[in-house]
Amino acid sequence: MAAKKNTKRTATGDLIISKSRTKAACKKSNVSSDFYGALDSAVRGMIAGAERRAEANGRKTVRPQDL
């Protein structure tokens, strides 16, 4: 039986975003620990959407307008 791939991210795992930069960007608010995972999911979704749009336009390069 094949082992399942663990898709759960760890606290210091494979996040796209930087925790320290996220904290620095939130000048007036504290950042909860579960915010980072939600932000990471949102960013990954944006990247996937941009890739689909670039591909639909016959490009392999993702551009700002793809967001």
C-alpha positions in Angstrom: 0.0 0.0 0.0 1.4 3.4 -1.0 2.0 5.9 1.7 -0.1 9.1 1.6 1.7 12.3 0.9 1.5 14.6 3.9 0.1 17.9 2.6 -0.2 19.6 6.0 2.3 22.4 6.4 4.5 22.6 9.5 5.0 25.8 11.5 8.4 26.3 9.9 7.6 24.3 6.7 7.2 25.3 3.1 5.4 28.6 3.3 5.8 30.9 0.4 5.4 34.0 2.5 7.9 35.2 5.1 6.6 35.4 8.6 8.9 38.3 9.5 7.9 40.3 6.5 4.3 39.7 7.1 4.6 40.9 10.7 6.5 44.0 9.5 3.7 44.7 6.9 1.1 44.6 9.7 2.0 47.9 11.3 -1.1 48.4 13.4 -2.1 44.8 14.1 -0.8 41.6 15.7 -0.6 38.5 13.5 -2.1 35.2 14.7 -0.2 32.0 14.1 -2.9 30.6 11.9 -2.9 33.7 9.7 0.2 32.6 7.9 -1.3 29.4 6.6 -4.4 31.3 5.3 -2.2 33.9 3.7 0.0 31.2 2.1 -3.1 29.4 0.7 -4.4 32.7 -0.8 -1.0 33.5 -2.4 -0.8 29.9 -3.8 -4.3 30.4 -5.3 -3.3 33.7 -6.9 -0.2 32.1 -8.4 -2.2 29.2 -9.8 -4.7 31.6 -11.3 -2.0 33.7 -12.8 -0.4 30.6 -14.4 -3.7 29.6 -15.9 -4.3 33.0 -17.4 -0.7 33.2 -18.8 -1.2 29.7 -20.4 -4.6 30.7 -21.8 -2.8 33.6 -23.4 -0.2 31.4 -25.0 2.6 32.5 -22.6 4.9 30.6 -20.3 5.8 33.8 -18.4 3.6 35.0 -15.7 3.1 38.8 -15.8 1.6 41.3 -13.3 -1.5 41.6 -15.4 -2.2 37.9 -14.8 -3.0 38.6 -11.2 
